[in-house]
Structures are given as structure tokens and as C-alpha cells.
Amino acid sequence: MNEEDNKRLGRLIFALARGNISVLDEIYQMLAKLLYAVGNIYYSQRADIEDAIQDLLILLYQNARKFKENKNACAWVIQIYQNMIRNRLRRQRTEDALFVLIENFEFANLS
């Protein structure tokens, strides 16, 4: 993303912080290719990537006020996105491990 687009993204994030929800579509249009590329690193299914992007847009709305003027807007968004995906995957691994543990425990008690 060039510097001009990055500044424009920063202005859109500030507009989002002021409550202008309509800029979410424009933010998505600016970052869609990049978000799919980053999401593809972590997920193999397109549906999982699309879910992550939807969750990111919600997080952007919730955290837009934390964006500082002198920050790189694109890097800030991607960092939020990657942290969110890593947290989701970590939570999913924990849930999967617990499910296996419970399943094995129930099977052992049946014998």
C-alpha cells in the first residue's frame, strides 16, 4: 500500500472512530486483497477467511478510537487481524483438545 492510500486509510479509521460506520465498506475495499492473502497464511478454507475478515471489521469499529494519528494505518489493521486470528486458532486448539479429552474420558467410563 502506498503512502497516500495509507493516509487515506488512516482518515477512514478516524471517521470510523467518530461513528461513521459507512466507511467500513471502503476500508474493506481498500484492504480486501491483503486481508485474503494474510488470512490464507492461517486458514485453508475461504469461509474461515471471510469469517475472520467480518470479525476484523467489528474489531476495527470497536478499536478505532485507539488508532493514533502518527501510526501506519495499514500495519495497525494487519496487526489487529493477525492477533485476532492467532487468538481464534489458539482457542480452537484448546477447545479441540478438551473435546478429545472429554470424549476419551466418557469412553473409558463406559467400559
Backbone hydrogen bonds, N-H to C=O, Kabsch-Sander energy under -0.5 kcal/mol:
donor,donor_aa,acceptor,acceptor_aa,energy
6,N,2,N,-2.2
7,K,3,E,-2.2
8,R,4,E,-2.1
9,L,5,D,-2.5
10,G,6,N,-2.0
11,R,7,K,-2.1
12,L,8,R,-2.1
13,I,9,L,-2.2
14,F,10,G,-2.1
15,A,11,R,-2.1
16,L,12,L,-2.3
17,A,13,I,-2.2
18,R,14,F,-1.3
19,G,16,L,-1.7
20,N,15,A,-2.4
21,I,19,G,-1.5
23,V,20,N,-1.2
24,L,21,I,-2.0
25,D,22,S,-0.7
26,E,22,S,-0.6
27,I,23,V,-2.6
28,Y,24,L,-2.6
29,Q,25,D,-2.6
30,M,26,E,-2.1
31,L,27,I,-1.9
32,A,28,Y,-1.7
35,L,31,L,-3.1
36,Y,32,A,-2.5
37,A,33,K,-2.2
38,V,34,L,-2.6
39,G,35,L,-2.7
40,N,36,Y,-2.0
41,I,37,A,-0.6
41,I,38,V,-1.2
42,Y,38,V,-0.8
42,Y,39,G,-0.7
43,Y,39,G,-2.6
49,I,45,Q,-1.6
50,E,46,R,-2.6
51,D,47,A,-2.2
52,A,48,D,-2.2
53,I,49,I,-2.4
54,Q,50,E,-2.2
55,D,51,D,-2.4
56,L,52,A,-2.3
57,L,53,I,-2.2
58,I,54,Q,-1.6
59,L,55,D,-2.4
60,L,56,L,-2.9
61,Y,57,L,-1.9
62,Q,58,I,-2.2
63,N,59,L,-2.4
64,A,60,L,-1.2
66,K,63,N,-2.0
67,F,64,A,-1.4
71,K,68,K,-1.7
73,A,71,K,-0.8
76,W,72,N,-2.3
77,V,73,A,-2.4
78,I,74,C,-2.6
79,Q,75,A,-2.3
80,I,76,W,-1.9
81,Y,77,V,-2.5
82,Q,78,I,-2.9
83,N,79,Q,-2.4
84,M,80,I,-2.4
85,I,81,Y,-2.4
86,R,82,Q,-2.7
87,N,83,N,-2.3
88,R,84,M,-2.3
89,L,85,I,-2.7
90,R,86,R,-2.5
91,R,87,N,-2.5
92,Q,88,R,-2.4
93,R,89,L,-2.5
94,T,90,R,-2.0
95,E,91,R,-2.5
96,D,92,Q,-2.7
97,A,93,R,-2.4
98,L,94,T,-2.4
99,F,95,E,-2.3
100,V,96,D,-2.2
101,L,97,A,-2.3
102,I,98,L,-2.7
103,E,99,F,-2.7
104,N,100,V,-2.6
105,F,101,L,-2.2
106,E,102,I,-2.7
107,F,103,E,-2.0
108,A,104,N,-2.2
109,N,105,F,-1.9
110,L,106,E,-1.0
111,S,107,F,-0.8
